[in-house]
């Protein structure tokens, strides 16, 4: 595992904004996607960090989360809002 250098607050904000734009650009083409694909786009190692990031985007009104029943579980699909 690579050792990470701590980033300043401004650098973290900038990186977060870049990730938001990357997700929105991708979803402008695909409309909806799953968690695994977003994980690949965001390149965040920990699942909890990705979940918090996506939840933050939902709270900002940038994404919607839709759970689709599938066999014995639900699949979460993420998409862009109409706003």
N, C-alpha and C positions, 0 to 999 in steps of 0.2 A: 504494500500500500504506500502511495506517495505521501510524504509529509507535506502538509499545507502551511503556507505562510499566512499569518493573520492579516486580514484586510482592514483598512480603515472603514469607518461608517459610510463615507461617501463612495468608496470603492464597492462596498456591499450593495448600496442602493443602486449604483450604476449597473452592477452585474444582475441584480434582480430585475431591473427595467429591461436589460438586454434579453433576459430569459422570457419575460412577459411578451416582448415583441416577437421572439422566435416562436413561441407557442401560438400567438395570434396569427402570424404569417402562415404557419403550417395549417392552422384550422381554417384560414381563409380559402385554402385549396381543398381540404378534405372534409370540412364541416364538422364531423365527429370523429373521435379516436378513442382508443383505450389507454389505460394506465401504463402498460408496458411500452407503448410507442412514445408516450409523453416522457417516460423515464429515459428513453434513448435520446430524445431531442434535448432534454434539460441537462443530461449528464450529471445528475445528482446521485451520489452513491447510496445514501440512506433513504429507505422507503418513507419513513416518518417525515423527513425534510421535504420530500416531493409532495406528500399529502398536505402538509401545512402550506406549501407554496400554492398548490392548486386551490385549496380552501380560501386562501387570501385573495386569489383571482376571482373566485366565486363571490366573495364578500364585496369586492370592488365592482361587481356587476359585469366583469369581462368574460366570464365563463359560466356555463350551466353544467350541472352534473345530472345525468339521467341514468337510472338503474333499470336494466332490462332483465326480466326473469329468464333464466336459462337452465334447463334440466333441473338440477338440484340446488342451484345458487342464483345469485344475481351478478350481472356484469355491469360495471360502471362505465358509462360512455361520457366523454367530455366534449363539449362543443362551445362555439361562440354564441353570444347573445345577439339579438337583433339591434341592440342600441349602439 
